[in-house]
């Protein structure tokens, strides 16, 4: 009789790292009163609300914009290489 594989244990959620502009970070941190847990909960709530309101098509547009910006940055770096 074949044995079934065991499910891996571990955290229920994946950890994601975000890069925020300093200005936005300071505003959100001020709202959270400097508490890192509250800040994480605030950011999580904002993202969940936005995702619940968005369609797949809208989210794909975000990806398209990000790719276009990366291409523009790559072209600018090729034109003006830094020493």
C-alpha positions as CSV (number, residue, x, y, z in Angstrom):
1,X,0.0,0.0,0.0
2,X,1.4,3.4,-1.0
3,X,1.9,6.0,1.7
4,X,0.8,9.5,1.1
5,X,3.3,12.3,1.4
6,X,3.3,14.4,4.5
7,X,2.2,18.0,4.3
8,X,5.0,20.4,5.1
9,X,4.5,22.4,8.3
10,X,5.3,26.0,8.5
11,X,3.8,29.4,8.5
12,X,0.4,29.8,7.0
13,X,1.4,33.0,5.1
14,X,4.3,33.9,2.9
15,X,6.5,36.7,4.0
16,X,6.7,39.6,1.6
17,X,9.1,42.5,1.7
18,X,7.9,45.9,0.4
19,X,9.9,48.9,-0.6
20,X,8.0,52.1,0.2
21,X,9.0,55.7,-0.5
22,X,10.3,57.3,2.7
23,X,7.5,59.9,2.7
24,X,4.8,57.2,2.5
25,X,6.5,55.1,5.2
26,X,6.7,58.0,7.6
27,X,3.0,58.8,7.1
28,X,1.9,55.2,7.7
29,X,4.3,54.9,10.6
30,X,2.8,58.0,12.1
31,X,-0.7,56.6,11.8
32,X,0.5,53.4,13.5
33,X,2.1,55.6,16.2
34,X,5.5,54.0,15.7
35,X,4.3,50.5,16.5
36,X,5.7,48.0,14.0
37,X,2.9,45.5,14.5
38,X,0.3,48.2,13.9
39,X,2.2,49.3,10.9
40,X,2.3,45.8,9.4
41,X,-1.5,45.4,10.2
42,X,-2.2,48.7,8.5
43,X,-0.3,47.9,5.4
44,X,-1.9,44.4,5.2
45,X,-5.3,45.9,5.6
46,X,-4.7,48.5,2.8
47,X,-3.5,45.8,0.5
48,X,-6.3,43.4,1.2
49,X,-8.9,46.2,0.6
50,X,-7.3,47.2,-2.6
51,X,-7.1,43.6,-3.8
52,X,-10.8,42.9,-2.9
53,X,-11.8,45.9,-5.1
54,X,-9.5,45.2,-8.0
55,X,-10.2,42.9,-11.0
56,X,-7.6,40.7,-12.5
57,X,-7.4,43.0,-15.5
58,X,-6.6,46.0,-13.3
59,X,-3.9,44.0,-11.5
60,X,-2.4,43.0,-14.8
61,X,-2.2,46.6,-15.8
62,X,0.0,47.3,-12.7
63,X,2.4,44.6,-14.0
64,X,2.5,46.1,-17.4
65,X,3.3,49.5,-16.0
66,X,6.0,48.1,-13.8
67,X,7.6,46.3,-16.8
68,X,7.5,49.5,-18.9
69,X,9.1,51.5,-16.1
70,X,11.9,48.9,-15.8
71,X,12.5,49.0,-19.5
72,X,12.7,52.8,-19.4
73,X,15.2,52.7,-16.5
74,X,17.3,50.1,-18.4
75,X,17.4,52.3,-21.5
76,X,18.3,55.4,-19.4
77,X,21.1,53.5,-17.7
78,X,22.5,52.4,-21.1
79,X,22.4,55.9,-22.4
80,X,24.0,57.5,-19.3
81,X,26.2,54.9,-17.6
82,X,27.4,55.8,-14.1
83,X,31.2,55.7,-13.5
